[in-house]
Amino acid sequence: MKTKIISILTVFLLTFSMSAQIDRSVQPKPGSSPKINLGKPQTFELKNGLKVLVVENHKLPRVSATLTIDNNPVFEGDKAGVKSLTGSMLGAGSKTISKDDFNEEVDYLGARIFFSSQSARASSLSKYFPRVLELTADAALNPIFTQDEFDKQLNILLDGIKSEEKSVGNISNRVQYALAYGKNHPYGEFSTQESASKVTLADVQNFYSTYFKPNNAYLVITGDVNFKDVKKLITKNFSKWQKGTLPTYTLPVPENISKTEIDFIDMPNAVQSDVTVVNTVDFKMSDNDYHAALLANRIFGGDFNSHLNMNLREENGYTYGARSDLSAEKYTPAMFYAGAQVRNAVVDSTVIEIMKELKEIRSQKVTEDELKNVKAAYVGSFVRNIEKPETVARYALNIKTNNLPEDFYETYLAKLNAVTVDDIQRVAQKYFSEDNTRIVVTSKAIDVLPNLEKLPYKINYFDKEANPASKPEMKKEVPANVTKQTVIENYFNAIGGLDKIKSLASTLVTYEANAMGNTIQNTEKRTTEKYARETSMGGNVMMKVVMTKDGVFMNKQPLPPAMAGEMNYTLGTFLEMGLLNNENSKLTGIELIEGKDAYVITTKGDIVSTSIYFDVETGLKVKEAQTISMGGQTQNQEASYSNYKEFNGVKFPGIKTGSLGPQNVEFTLIDAKINEGVTESDFE
């Protein structure tokens, strides 16, 4: 017992003594950067030029293989789309195994195999890896390009291009690259319906035979393998891959504009806008500025706590998120961009704030604390990542393909920690342009141009394919004899007659769509004073919205009273009934919808704002757009209507197209009833 007491006292006195010697008012000095020992992958090269890197890691019984063909960017010209089609057809079987048998065996083995036009990736349990690698090599080196598969993939590509035409984000992205690099550059071209339709099966076969070569290819194997065994396996499966002469192509050098300008793309359907500042810079991983530029970008817009996001999201509530990026490029100048998707009403303010932040990051030094915090975040993620075997392999491949020194990653943290606030300002001035940058705005001209024209920048106009365009027609004059009431009454006359529509007691419509492998059904029931909508998937009700004069309920949970109050006007057998007497609803103009004039009736609320479009010629409703703003966040929804069909003397849209998550979904009318099928229990 005495010995135990003495031991406790000794520990206490030692602890007290050590604590007494520490001055806690002085912040400890940071330690030296941890020493990085990545380890080296084992390598070999086949006679055909294929370079192989193997990283053994036996912690888990899994293996991955990544094939990368490090070609120059390929310019497709007037057949843009051939590269995409080649990638989508690779993996569709081979000369020795059909597509169905290939997919069935991959599924049976629990493996994953993916292809692009110049790469492949496979992963599986280690016990199945020999067969999985064999299947990957067979599909990559012995593809079977059939006309049937080509036709199928071409239709998928054309459908994808068509669906992107209404996406503000997609249009903005392709125009940004086209303007920054030029449409004669591989990064500036894009697939269109016209260019993709020119591609033939022979073009795909020629692209593959020209560019899918081992001369400049790397195969990285990571996981539970033995080097000697995997070397034999790769030699067996890839030695017959024939090398060849790769075509040479001198990439055009993009040039930035001499003075900052706004490049505007009109999207009449836009309920949300894209504002992005872009310019090209000469930036490679091998540059001495590399680490400082990474940190500068993260401080400016590459992190949630960045200057840009804190301004646009947290301080002003313009967007869900704003960001910037600067990615190193090996073969061509890189692109720096900064921007966000925002409400139409704040586009001009967003431009002002982005340019303000650009000016400040260039003219004012960041604080030591900001730099310290960003460094800590990078160090943490770097140390976590190097514990993964795939990271070792990726870093080794980067060293090979980007002409980096062998100790690039071993000295990575030391170089990060050596960056100073002066370095941050220097690289910001070098890479984050303020005076010769493009401010690309993709939005609805009527909503945003009047305020954009007040800014001190020249505005140039472009169409969706980055061709110079004229200034959009801002607004057509509404004839003096046309009012909100006449537009709505013409609509009622077009769908069955004003008197008949006003006399209806109830309506019931059911729409169906197929999306993500499921059947989705929407059923709407209306009376003169109540509304209910059920959305079901696979026969199960996923969501039910009920609206009465007492409020709006989603899955029986009440929505905020202020929001419900702004939606009550939509009650009625047709929502347009409420527009007639709603003093917040106004006829605001004429706009083009799918190339045809449409009257626009807009309802403005503090939370819910809606625009409804009626075809000038037919009177029929062709589109709805709704914006809900609450708690600093904004949600946009829109639907288009077409192919009206008559049921019991009343016409309903036969096709309703709307967004479901990231994709547009086409709903087809399968049933419509008037004055039947609706009971009080439907609104409980």
N, C-alpha and C positions, 0 to 999 in steps of 0.2 A: 504493500500500500504506500509506504514511504517513497519507494522508487517511482511509482506512478505519479505521485504529487510532484516530485522533483522534475520529472519529465514534462509535465504540464506547465510548470513554472518556467522551465527553460524555453519551451516553445513560445510562451507568452512574452517573455523578456526579449527573445530574438525578434519576434514580430513587432513589438513596440519599438525596439531599437531601429529596425529597418524603416518603419513608418516615420519615425522621428527625423530620419535623414532625407526624406523626400519633401521637397518644396512644392506643394500642390498648387501654388499660385502661378507656377511656370508650366506652360504647356510642353509636354514631352516632345523631343525632336523626332521626326520620322526616321524609321530605320532605313537601312539600305534596301534597294530593290531585291526581292527574293531571287535566288539563282534558279534559272530555268534550265532543266535538263529534259529536253523533249524526247531524246532517243532518236535513232535514225531508222527509217524503214529499210528493209532489205530490198535490193533492186537487181534487176537483170533486163536485158534487151533481146528481143527476138531478131532474127536476121532480116525480117521485113520492116524493122524500125520501130515496132511497138515497144514502148518502154513500160516496165512493170514495177510497181512499188507495193511491197507487202509489209503490213504491220500486224504482227501476231499479238493477239490478246485472248487469253483463255479464261477470262472471268465468266463469260456467258457463252453458251453453245450456239452462237449466231455468227454469221459471216455476211459481209456486204461486198459487192463489187461495183466499181464505177468506171465506166469507159468514157473518156473525154477526148474528142478530136479538136486539137487547138489550132483550127484554121483561122485565117483572117476573116473578118465579117464578109458575108457573101451578098453581093448586090443582085437582086432578082429582076429589076427592070420592069418591063410591061407585063411580066408574068408573076408579079408579086403574089405569093401564095404557094409556090411550088415547094418552098422549104417546109412550110407548115404541113402540106399534104404528104411530103416524104416522111416526116416524123410520125404522122398519124398512121401511115401504112406499115411502117416498121413494127415488127412484133405481131403482125396479123398472119402468123404461121410462117412456114418456110418451104423450101423445095422438098423437104423430107417429112414435114408434119403439117397437117391442116390447121387452120386458125382455131376451130372448135376444139380439136384434140390438144393443141398447144395450151389454150386457156384452161381447159379442164385439168390438164396435168399440173399446171402452175398452181391452180386452186387446191388440188389434192395434196400437193407438197407444202401448202401453207406459205408459199413464196410470193414475192412481189417483184415484177419485172416491168420496167418502164423504158420508153425510147423517145428520143427527139431526133431531129434530122442529123445531128452530129454528136450524139451521146447515148449512153444506155446505163441503166442502174438496176441491180438485182440484189435481193437480200433473202435469206432463208436460215433455217436451222442448219448447223454445221454438218449434220449427218446427211442432209439432202443437197448440200452445196455442190458436189461434183456434178450431179444431174442438172441442177439449176444453172450452173455456169455453162454446161453443155447446151442447154436450151437457149440461153442468152446468146451465146456465140453463134449457134445455128441460125437464130432469127436475125441476128445482125449481119452475118456474112453471107447468108443464103436466102435473102428475102424473096418472097413470091408476090410480085406486084400484079394483081389481077384487075381487069376492067371493072368487075362488079364491086370490089373493095374500093377502087378509085372513085367510082360514081357515088358510093355511099359516103365516103369521107369528103368529097367535094360538096355534096348537099349539106353536110354538117357544117363545113366551113362557110358556105354561102348563108346559111341560116344564122350562124354566129355573127357574120359581118352585118347582116340585116338588123339583128337585135341590138347591135352596138350603135346603130345610127341615131338612136334616141337617147343614148347615155351621154350625159354631159361630161362625166369623167373620162370615158373612152375617147370621145371626140377631142377633148382638151389635150389628152396625153399624146395622141398621134399628131395633132397640129403643132404642139410644142416641139416635138422631135423633128418634124418636117421643117419648121422654121429655123430651128437651131442648127441643124446639120445640112439641110437642103435635101430635096427629094431625089437627088442623084447620089445620095449616100446611103449605105445599107441601114444606118440607124434612122434615116429620115424617110424611107419609103414605108408603105403599108399596103396591106391587101385591100382591094375593093371588089365589089361584085364584078366589075368589068375585068380587072386583072386576073382574078381567080378563075373566071369563066374561060380565060384563054389557055389555062394550064391543061395539058394532056397527060395521059399515062406515060407517053414517051418522055415528056419533060421530067417526070418524077424519076423514071429509070435513069435518065441521063444525069440528073442531079446526084443521085446516089452513086453512080459509077464514077463521077468526077470528084466528089468531095469526101466520100466515106473511105478514107485510106488510112493505113497504119503508120505512114511516114511521120506524121505529126501527132500520133495518138498516145495516150497514157491510160494504163489500166491499173487501178488502185484496188487492192484486196485488203480488207480489214476484218479482223476477228479471229475466231477459233480455228486456225489453220496451221499446218506445218509447212514451213517455207519450201522444203524439198518436194513435198507432195504437191503443193499448189503450183510449183514451177513446172512439174511434169504435166499437170492438168492443163495449164495455160498453153504450154508448148503444143500439146496434143490438139487443143481446140482452136488456137489462133495462128498456128504456123502457116496454114494454107492461105491466109488473108494476103492478097497480092498488093504490094506497094505500087505506087504510080506517081506520075508527075502532077503536082498540084498547080492549078492555074494561078497566075500572078495578077494582081489588080491593085492599081495605085488609088488609094482612098482619097477622095476630095478633102481638102482642108477647110472645115467650116470657119466662117468669119463672123464675129459678133458685130452688131450694128454700132454705128459711131455715136449715137445718142439715144438715151432711153426713150422707149415708145410703148404705147399700149397697142397690142394686136388683138382685135376683137373678132370673135366668132359668134354669130347670132344663132341661138337655139330657141325658137319660139315656144317650145314645150317646156323650157327650163323653169322649174319652181325653186331650184337651188343652183348656185353659180360656182364655177371653178375659177379661182384667181391664183396664178402661178407666175413667179418671176424666174426666168431661165437665162442662162448664158453658158457658153462652153469655155473650158479651161484646159490647159496642158497639165495633166495631173496623173502621175503614175506611182505605183507602190514603191518603186526604187528611188523616188525623189527624197531629198533631205527634209523637205517640208511635210512628208507624209504624216508623221505622228502629230505634229502641231495642227495640221489641217483637220485631222480626225477630231481632235479635242475642240477646235474652234467651231466645227459644224455641230457638235453635240451641245455646246453651250448656246449656239445661236438658234438651232431648230431641230436638232436630232434627238431630243429627249423630252419627256413629259414636262420637266421643269425648265425647259429652254426658254429663252427670251421670247421667241415667237409664239409658243403655245401659251405661256403665261399672259401674254398680251391679248391675243385673239380669242382664246378660250376663257381663261380665268378672269381677266379684267373686263373684257368687253362682251363676252358671251356671243361672239359671232359664229362659232363653229364648235363641232365636237372635238376637233383636234387639228392643229397646224404643225407642219414639219418642214424640214429642209434636208437635203442630202447632197453629198459629194462623193461619188464613187470613182475610184481609180480605173483608168482604161489603159490597156496595153497597146492597142493598135491605132487609136484615134483620140482626139481630145475628149475629155470627160465632160459631163454636164453637171452644173450646179443648179439646183432648183430650190425654191421656197414658196410655200403657199398653203391654201386650204380651200375646202368647199364651204360656202357661206350662203346665207339668205340673200336673195336678190336685193333687198332693201339696204344692205350694208356693203355692197360691192365697192363703192367708192371709198368708204371708210376703211375697208380692208386693204385696199391699195395704199392708202396713206400710211396705215400702221406698219405694213410690211416694209415699205421704203424707209420709214422712220427707224425701224429696227436695223435695217441694213446700214443706214448711215451711222447709227450709234455703235454697232459692233466694229465698224471700221475706224471711227474717230475717237472712241473712248475705250480705255483699257478695262478689261473685265477685272473683277476683284480676285484677290488671292484665294479667298474662300471658295468662290465659284470654280476656279481652276482646280483647287485641291479636291473638291467633291467629285468633279468629273473624272479626275485621275483615279480616285478611289473606286468609282463605278467601273471604269475600264479594267483596272487591276483585278477587281473581284471577278468580273466575267471572264477575263483572260485566264486566271488561275483555275476557275471551275472548268473551263473548256479544255484545258490541256490534260485534264484527267481522262478525257474521252479518247479512245484509240482512233476514231474517225477524224478527230482534230489533228492528231499527229500526221495522219495521211494527207489531210487537206493542206496543212501547212507545208509539208514536203512537196506537194504538187505545186503550190504557189511559188515556192522557191525555184522550181524547175521552169515553170511557164512564164514567170515574170522577171527572170534574170536577177534574182535577189541574192545577196551574199548568204553563204551557208549559215551564218550565225544571226540571220535576220530576226528570228523569233526568240533566240536565246538572249538577245539584247533589247528585245521589244519593250519590256517594262522600264529598263534603264533610260531608253530614249523617250518614252512617255513622261517619265518623272523629271526629265531634264528640260521639258518645255516650260517656258516662262510666260508671264502675261504679255511681255513685249512680243514674244513669238506669236501669240494668239492674234494680237492686233496686226502684226506684219502679214500673216497668212490670210487674215480676213480682208485686208486691203488688196492682196494679190488675187484671191480666188472668188470673193463675194462681191460681184460687180454692182455698183450703184449707178454709174454714169452711162454705161453702154449695155444695158440689159433689156430684155423683152418682158413686158408685163402682159402675159397672155390671159385674157378674160373670155371665158365661154359662158354666155348668159343670154337672157331674153332682152333684146335691144330696147323694147318699149319701157321695160322696168328700170334699166340701169344707165342707158346712154346719156340722158339729160344730166345726171350728176357726174358721170365720168368726163363729160365734155368740159366741166368746170376745173378739172385737174390740169396741171402745167405740163401735159404730155401730148404729143401728137398721137392721133388714133388712126391706125390702119385697119382695114377690114379684110377678112378672109372667110372663105366658105369652109365646109366640113372637111374638104380635101386639101386644105392649106393653099388654095388658089386665091389670088387677090380678088376682092369683091367690092361692090359699091356699098355705100352706107345703107343699112336696112331702112325700108319705109317704116317710119315710126308709128303712124296711126292713120287709118282711113277715116274720113268724116262719116259719121252716122247720119243718114238722111233725116231731115227735120220731122218727117211723119212717122219715124220709128222710135218707139219707146220701150221701156222694160216690159210694159203690159202687152204691147203688140207682139213682141218677140215670144213671150211665154204663150200667149193665145194662139199664135201661129204654130207653135210646137204642139199644143194640144189638138189643134185642127189637123196637123200632119199625122198624128198617131191615132186618130179615131173620131175627132170632132169635139169642139169645146164643151158643148152641152153634155155629151155622153161622159166625158172625162170628169166633169164636175159632179155628175150624179152617181159615180161609183161609190160603193160602200167599202169594198176591200179589193186588194190585189195580192197575188201570190206568184212569185217567179223563182225558178230553180235553175242554177247554172252549174255546169261541171267542167273540170279541167284535169289534165294529167300532168303531174309535175313530180320530179324526184322519185319516180317509180310508184307514185300513189295517185289514187283518184280523189280529187278534192271537190266537195260540193258546197255551194253557197245557196241558201234559201232565204228569201226576203218576204216578209209578210207585213202588209200595211192596212190600216184603216184610216179613217179621217183624223183620228187623234192618237194612234199608237203605231209603233214600228218595232219589228223584231228581225234580227238576222242571225242565222246559225251557220257556222263554218264547220264542216266535218271532214275527216280524212279516214278512208277505209271503213266508213260506217260509224265512226266514233265522233261525237261532238267535241270539237277542240275549243270553240269559243262561241258564246252567245251574247249578243248585244240587244238590250231592250230599252226603248225610249218611250216615255209617256210625258204628260205635262208635269208629272211629279219628279222627273229627273231622267238621267241616263245611267244604265247599269250594265257592267261588263262582267259576265259570269256571276251575276247577282251582287257584285260589288259596285257601290255608287261611284260615279266619276265626280270630280269637283263640281260644286253647284255652278260656279262661274262658267265652266266649260259647257255644262249641260244647258245653261241658259242661252248660250250662243248657238246651240244646235237645235233648239226647239222649233225653229222656223221650218225645219225640214219635215215635220210631221205632215201626214196627208197620204192619200192613196198614191200620189206622185209627189216627190219632194218639191217639185216646182210650184205646187200649190202655195206653199208658204212664202215663196219668193214674191208673189204678187203684193202681199201686205207687209212685207218686211222692209222697214224704212232704212235698214243698213245695206240692202241690196240695190245695186245701181247698174244700169247699162253703161259700160265704160269704154266701149269702142268696137272696132272690127279688127280681127287678127287673122293671119293665115294659119290654117290647120290642114296639114297634108296638102298644101298647095291650093286650098279653097278658102274663101272668105267666111268668117264665122263671127256672129255677134257674141260679145262677152258680157256676161252679167256677173259682177263681183260682189261678194259679201265680206266686209271687213269686220273682224272682231279682235279683241285684245288677245285671245287665245287661238280661236279658229277662224281662218280665212279661206274662202272658197271661190273659185272661178268656174263658171259653167259656160260652155261654148255651143252655140246653135248655128248650124249651117244656114248661110244667108239664102241660098237657093231653095233648099228643101224644107227648112224650118226644123229639121230633126236635131236632137242633141247629139254632138259628136265627141265631146270630151268633158271631163271634170278634173279639176286640180284642187287639192286641199293642203293647207299648211297648218300644222298645230305647233304652237310655240308655248312652252311651259318650263319653268325652272331653269331657264337659260339654255334649253335644248330645243331643237326644231326637228319635226318629222314631216316629210313631204310624201304625198300620195297622189297618184293620178290614174285615171282610167279613160280609155277611148271606147267609143260605141260605133257599131256598124251592122250592116246586114239585117235590118229590121224585119221582123216577122209578125204576121197578124194572128191573134188568138181571140176568137169571139168578138171580132170587130175592133180590137185594140192592138196597136203595134208595139212590140217590145224589141229592144236590141237583141239580135240573134247572136252577136259576138261581142263580148266585153273583154278587153285586154287591160290587164293591170299588173302591178309589180307584186311579186311574192318573194321577199328577201332580195337577193341580188339579181334575180332573173325576172323577165316579163313572162306572164302566163296568159294564155288565151282561154277564156271561159266560154262555153257554148250553151245557149239556152236550150234546156231539155223539156221545160214545161212552164206554162203560164195560165193563170186562172183569174177570172174577175168575179167578184161577189160570191165566192165559194172557197172552201178549204181553210178558212181563217176563223179561229175561235178565241174567246177570252183567255183560255189557258195558254195560248201561245205567247202571251205577254207577261207571264208570271216569272 
